[in-house]
């Protein structure tokens, strides 16, 4: 038992929008992936939720940075600060005189280049992790959903995160066909900002656009349960006077249409390349949706109608990848073939 103080195992879903850390089968951290840095000293002032409150509200002396863009590390220094800060936050709950040996499994996009993979590994090691394992996100999502990834049959997962949408067909513990496209949550948010500027002459920030996406985000025009319209407030583009706009879910479905169509095209592209035997397994089992984007209202219905294969939204889509990394962490010996 004494050894557990020395060895610490963390499973991390290092996401563009949120970072989630599991330890001992429990979520010990779920924070926005954002860092606030003092411009003069270059020191980290805040990370996670505290930094998000400063985002788009900071003075010129402070800058807020989202270290990950499109699912990969865009700012190496900020990423290291963030990972170190998050590990420290988890450790602060367990007071110990010794620095534990940290073993960590991190989820990465399946389309990552060698350079991008190296960046995640280096950032994690510089932040204090001794053993770093990397697992591709669609594989982690499949594990987190509860699919048998080692079975000789096809499973298909569509993981719509903040920076990337990962689409993969999995069989015998490997990715048979995969595609990683950079149309995901961040693009939806900027689609909403653009739409409000064009249609309502109102300027809103990233945070408000994200609130609108959560409150009335939808991808079809007719929902069985209709969310209440969202009232957005902001300056008029022409006069700078404060104005209000009431946004309905139908408007959001209209403004996200092109981006969702890109994901549909990519799903069809992956299905075209899928071997026939695996294809028939997928038709039988359906396709599984995970990630924050899976929470968009009507998504499974729209995809099912487009592709003619049933789609299922995972039970807790936001945490599927993190839960899968946690499962891989507990069985690094058994799942070594999934790891990088």
SENUMI-715928 format. One record per residue (C-alpha): x, y, z; residue in three letters. Coordinates in pm, whole numbers, padded with zeros to 5 digits, always signed. Example, Ala and Ser with C-alpha at 12.3 -4.5 7.8 and 13.67 -1.06 7.14 Angstrom:
! SENUMI-715928
+01230-00450+00780ALA;+01367-00106+00714SER;
This chain:
! SENUMI-715928
+00000+00000+00000UNK;+00288+00231+00080UNK;+00398+00210-00282UNK;+00084+00384-00403UNK;+00221+00712-00267UNK;+00529+00667-00480UNK;+00348+00570-00796UNK;+00070+00781-00927UNK;-00136+00691-01231UNK;-00331+00955-01421UNK;-00545+00925-01733UNK;-00573+01253-01921UNK;-00798+01361-02204UNK;-00603+01665-02321UNK;-00879+01834-02519UNK;-00891+02157-02718UNK;-01185+02278-02508UNK;-01153+02085-02180UNK;-00893+01876-02002UNK;-01025+01586-01795UNK;-00813+01378-01558UNK;-00919+01045-01412UNK;-00749+00887-01113UNK;-00856+00559-00949UNK;-01167+00545-01172UNK;-01283+00890-01063UNK;-01279+01227-01234UNK;-01040+01435-01025UNK;-01023+01730-01264UNK;-01248+01869-01538UNK;-01135+02217-01641UNK;-01128+02431-01956UNK;-00797+02402-02148UNK;-00687+02760-02105UNK;-00402+02947-01936UNK;-00371+03312-01825UNK;-00015+03445-01854UNK;+00141+03769-01726UNK;+00282+03943-02034UNK;+00572+04103-01847UNK;+00710+03810-01651UNK;+00572+03527-01869UNK;+00450+03356-01553UNK;+00127+03159-01533UNK;-00138+03349-01333UNK;-00429+03108-01363UNK;-00535+02790-01540UNK;-00864+02620-01616UNK;-01188+02777-01496UNK;-01016+03079-01335UNK;-00834+03154-01660UNK;-01155+03107-01861UNK;-01324+03381-01654UNK;-01045+03614-01772UNK;-01074+03503-02137UNK;-01175+03794-02363UNK;-01192+04013-02051UNK;-00822+04061-01974UNK;-00622+04385-01985UNK;-00315+04422-02213UNK;-00086+04306-01928UNK;-00249+03963-01921UNK;-00303+03727-02211UNK;-00520+03418-02210UNK;-00396+03132-02424UNK;-00568+02814-02537UNK;-00259+02595-02582UNK;-00439+02346-02805UNK;-00579+02429-03145UNK;-00743+02171-03371UNK;-00671+01899-03115UNK;-00294+01949-03115UNK;-00052+02161-02914UNK;-00018+02504-03075UNK;+00168+02674-02789UNK;+00426+02441-02638UNK;+00517+02664-02342UNK;+00156+02731-02239UNK;+00068+02361-02276UNK;+00349+02265-02041UNK;+00237+02525-01784UNK;-00119+02397-01808UNK;-00034+02026-01777UNK;+00202+02097-01487UNK;-00063+02311-01315UNK;-00333+02047-01356UNK;-00107+01767-01225UNK;-00020+01992-00929UNK;-00390+02053-00862UNK;-00456+01679-00854UNK;-00154+01622-00628UNK;-00248+01900-00385UNK;-00535+01679-00272UNK;-00281+01418-00158UNK;-00025+01580+00069UNK;+00305+01398+00043UNK;+00667+01484+00122UNK;+00787+01299-00187UNK;+00728+01374-00550UNK;+00546+01067-00681UNK;+00645+00878-00995UNK;+00373+00980-01236UNK;+00255+00742-01505UNK;+00016+00908-01747UNK;-00193+00804-02048UNK;-00294+01089-02281UNK;-00551+01080-02561UNK;-00436+01232-02893UNK;-00612+01283-03231UNK;-00573+00992-03472UNK;-00448+01227-03744UNK;-00156+01358-03534UNK;+00181+01387-03708UNK;+00501+01258-03546UNK;+00590+01617-03451UNK;+00254+01670-03281UNK;+00282+01337-03097UNK;+00633+01435-02981UNK;+00499+01770-02853UNK;+00239+01598-02630UNK;+00498+01352-02499UNK;+00756+01624-02429UNK;+00503+01854-02261UNK;+00386+01572-02033UNK;+00745+01474-01945UNK;+00849+01835-01876UNK;+00542+01869-01655UNK;+00672+01588-01434UNK;+00537+01263-01580UNK;+00789+00978-01584UNK;+00606+00724-01802UNK;+00396+00870-02081UNK;+00167+00653-02294UNK;-00039+00795-02580UNK;-00362+00650-02714UNK;-00558+00761-03019UNK;-00882+00932-02922UNK;-01126+00721-03129UNK;-00977+00408-02969UNK;-01009+00567-02622UNK;-01368+00675-02704UNK;-01456+00318-02809UNK;-01313+00180-02483UNK;-01498+00450-02285UNK;-01829+00371-02456UNK;-01779+00007-02358UNK;-01717-00149-02700UNK;-01505-00463-02728UNK;-01220-00319-02935UNK;-01025-00647-02946UNK;-01308-00853-03096UNK;-01281-00964-03461UNK;-01572-00742-03565UNK;-01618-00386-03679UNK;-01711-00098-03452UNK;-01739+00259-03574UNK;-01696+00566-03357UNK;-01747+00935-03438UNK;-01590+01153-03168UNK;-01678+01522-03210UNK;-01448+01718-02980UNK;-01354+02085-02954UNK;-01080+02091-03218UNK;-01122+01775-03424UNK;-01383+01523-03526UNK;-01236+01174-03517UNK;-01403+00904-03727UNK;-01270+00551-03706UNK;-01356+00190-03778UNK;-01200-00037-03515UNK;-01141-00411-03528UNK;-00899-00647-03349UNK;-00757-00365-03140UNK;-00654-00146-03434UNK;-00784+00142-03641UNK;-00879-00010-03978UNK;-00994+00313-04145UNK;-00978+00653-03983UNK;-01023+01019-04065UNK;-00955+01323-03850UNK;-01108+01651-03966UNK;-01078+01995-03811UNK;-01449+02069-03814UNK;-01568+02041-03455UNK;-01687+02240-03152UNK;-01464+02545-03210UNK;-01583+02574-03570UNK;-01948+02551-03454UNK;-01881+02835-03207UNK;-01731+03059-03476UNK;-02019+02968-03714UNK;-02259+03105-03450UNK;-02055+03425-03406UNK;-02049+03479-03784UNK;-02424+03411-03816UNK;-02511+03666-03544UNK;-02294+03929-03713UNK;-02453+03865-04052UNK;-02819+03813-03955UNK;-02865+04014-03636UNK;-02590+04278-03669UNK;-02472+04185-03321UNK;-02120+04109-03206UNK;-02074+03837-02945UNK;-01761+03681-02795UNK;-01651+03321-02797UNK;-01792+03254-02450UNK;-02143+03384-02535UNK;-02143+03190-02864UNK;-02056+02877-02667UNK;-02345+02943-02426UNK;-02582+02975-02724UNK;-02448+02645-02865UNK;-02516+02467-02534UNK;-02858+02630-02478UNK;-03012+02598-02827UNK;-02758+02401-03033UNK;-02938+02176-03282UNK;-02883+02031-03629UNK;-03240+01962-03747UNK;-03537+02197-03794UNK;-03798+01986-03611UNK;-03720+01868-03261UNK;-03959+01672-03038UNK;-03842+01863-02729UNK;-03780+02224-02818UNK;-03534+02424-02606UNK;-03631+02777-02496UNK;-03491+03047-02728UNK;-03173+03214-02604UNK;-03152+03592-02562UNK;-02808+03715-02674UNK;-02693+04063-02580UNK;-02414+04260-02739UNK;-02320+04578-02929UNK;-02483+04657-03262UNK;-02216+04642-03534UNK;-02318+04974-03690UNK;-02409+05191-03391UNK;-02234+05015-03098UNK;-02562+05053-02904UNK;-02656+04755-02687UNK;-02903+04524-02860UNK;-03074+04193-02789UNK;-03137+03908-03028UNK;-03362+03610-02955UNK;-03200+03301-03105UNK;-03406+02987-03176UNK;-03272+02635-03226UNK;-03392+02644-03590UNK;-03154+02934-03659UNK;-02861+02744-03507UNK;-02953+02432-03710UNK;-02942+02654-04020UNK;-02609+02818-03933UNK;-02436+02487-03845UNK;-02566+02311-04156UNK;-02249+02345-04369UNK;-02016+02230-04091UNK;-02234+01928-04006UNK;-02246+01841-04379UNK;-01862+01827-04378UNK;-01874+01570-04097UNK;-02137+01370-04290UNK;-01911+01368-04598UNK;-01622+01242-04388UNK;-01837+00965-04231UNK;-01943+00849-04580UNK;-01580+00866-04696UNK;-01471+00635-04410UNK;-01762+00395-04482UNK;-01662+00380-04851UNK;-01314+00257-04750UNK;-01440+00004-04494UNK;-01395-00365-04587UNK;-01735-00529-04660UNK;-01730-00773-04366UNK;-01666-00493-04119UNK;-01924-00277-04297UNK;-02196-00537-04233UNK;-02097-00547-03860UNK;-02134-00168-03846UNK;-02479-00178-04010UNK;-02582-00435-03748UNK;-02439-00254-03441UNK;-02486+00106-03550UNK;-02235+00390-03523UNK;-02147+00546-03187UNK;-02125+00921-03122UNK;-01910+01068-02846UNK;-01750+01401-02754UNK;-01917+01731-02668UNK;-02049+01770-03024UNK;-02262+01457-02974UNK;-02479+01669-02741UNK;-02608+01880-03032UNK;-02982+01815-03048UNK;-03099+01592-03332UNK;-02750+01486-03440UNK;-02806+01109-03427UNK;-03136+01149-03615UNK;-02982+01363-03890UNK;-02683+01131-03937UNK;-02906+00820-03939UNK;-03125+00968-04214UNK;-02822+01070-04419UNK;-02624+00746-04387UNK;-02908+00492-04343UNK;-02728+00332-04048UNK;-02852+00381-03689UNK;-02645+00620-03475UNK;-02625+00596-03095UNK;-02512+00875-02863UNK;-02283+00745-02586UNK;-02421+00761-02228UNK;-02180+01031-02113UNK;-02033+01159-02441UNK;-01823+01436-02282UNK;-01622+01189-02076UNK;-01601+00891-02318UNK;-01241+00958-02424UNK;-01125+01026-02066UNK;-01297+00711-01940UNK;-01133+00510-02220UNK;-00789+00650-02135UNK;-00859+00543-01776UNK;-00940+00186-01887UNK;-00622+00178-02099UNK;-00419+00309-01803UNK;-00533+00026-01576UNK;-00438-00231-01839UNK;-00127-00084-02000UNK;+00015-00439-02024UNK;-00292-00579-02202UNK;-00348-00270-02414UNK;+00015-00203-02500UNK;-00071-00264-02866UNK;-00308+00035-02856UNK;-00042+00267-02716UNK;+00225+00475-02878UNK;
